[in-house]
Amino acid sequence: MRRAAKIDATQVDIVQAARDIGASWVSLAAVGKGCPDGIIGFRGQNHLIEIKTKTGRLRPSQEQFIQAWNGAPVVVLRGVDDLLRLLT
């Protein structure tokens, strides 16, 4: 049985900052199997997003998902500054 997705303060801060600048957020947490945490849509572009703490590492299932995603980028964000660099 799959464990519940963990949502930490880093994700809460990033999602709020995204919404504050007019971006959309869709959580993909229920998908599991290494799928990224969510999708951010901003100014006509969508970004697959994996959110980690400053020291957090990708799990093997997440690395496998990224490799299998046919070269499309999955962006790892570690804080609001990373989000702002991505979107501005």
C-alpha positions as CSV (number, residue, x, y, z in Angstrom):
1,M,0.0,0.0,0.0
2,R,1.3,3.5,-0.9
3,R,2.1,5.8,1.9
4,A,0.4,9.2,2.0
5,A,2.3,12.0,0.2
6,K,4.3,14.2,2.6
7,I,3.7,17.9,2.1
8,D,6.2,20.0,4.0
9,A,6.6,23.7,4.6
10,T,8.9,24.1,1.5
11,Q,6.0,23.0,-0.7
12,V,3.5,25.2,1.1
13,D,5.7,28.3,0.7
14,I,6.5,27.6,-3.0
15,V,2.8,27.0,-3.9
16,Q,1.7,30.1,-2.2
17,A,4.4,32.2,-3.9
18,A,3.4,30.8,-7.2
19,R,-0.2,31.7,-6.7
20,D,0.8,35.2,-5.4
21,I,2.4,35.9,-8.8
22,G,-0.6,34.6,-10.7
23,A,0.6,31.0,-11.5
24,S,-1.6,28.0,-11.3
25,W,-0.7,24.9,-9.3
26,V,-2.0,21.4,-9.7
27,S,-0.9,18.7,-7.2
28,L,0.1,15.4,-8.6
29,A,0.8,13.9,-5.2
30,A,-1.9,11.2,-5.5
31,V,-0.3,9.8,-8.7
32,G,2.7,8.4,-6.8
33,K,5.2,6.1,-8.7
34,G,7.9,8.8,-8.8
35,C,5.6,11.4,-10.5
36,P,6.6,14.9,-9.6
37,D,4.8,16.9,-6.9
38,G,2.8,19.1,-9.3
39,I,2.5,21.2,-12.3
40,I,2.9,25.0,-12.3
41,G,1.3,26.9,-15.2
42,F,2.5,30.5,-15.8
43,R,2.3,32.7,-18.9
44,G,1.4,29.9,-21.3
45,Q,4.0,27.4,-20.1
46,N,3.7,24.4,-17.9
47,H,6.5,23.1,-15.6
48,L,6.6,19.7,-14.0
49,I,7.8,20.4,-10.5
50,E,9.5,18.3,-7.8
51,I,9.9,20.1,-4.5
52,K,12.7,19.2,-2.1
53,T,14.1,20.8,1.0
54,K,17.6,22.3,0.8
55,T,19.2,18.9,1.5
56,G,16.5,16.6,0.2
57,R,17.4,14.0,-2.5
58,L,15.4,12.4,-5.2
59,R,14.2,8.9,-4.5
60,P,15.1,6.2,-7.0
61,S,11.5,6.1,-8.3
62,Q,11.7,9.9,-8.9
63,E,14.9,9.6,-10.8
64,Q,13.4,6.8,-12.9
65,F,10.3,8.9,-13.7
66,I,12.6,11.8,-14.8
67,Q,14.6,9.5,-17.1
68,A,11.5,7.9,-18.6
69,W,9.9,11.3,-19.3
70,N,11.5,11.5,-22.7
71,G,13.8,14.4,-22.0
72,A,11.1,16.8,-21.0
73,P,12.4,18.7,-17.9
74,V,11.3,18.1,-14.4
75,V,12.4,21.1,-12.3
76,V,13.5,20.5,-8.8
77,L,12.7,23.5,-6.6
78,R,14.3,23.9,-3.1
79,G,12.7,27.2,-2.2
80,V,10.8,30.3,-3.3
81,D,14.0,31.8,-4.9
82,D,14.2,28.8,-7.2
83,L,10.6,29.3,-8.2
84,L,11.1,33.0,-9.0
85,R,14.2,32.2,-11.0
86,L,12.2,29.7,-13.0
87,L,9.2,31.9,-13.7
88,T,10.8,35.3,-14.1
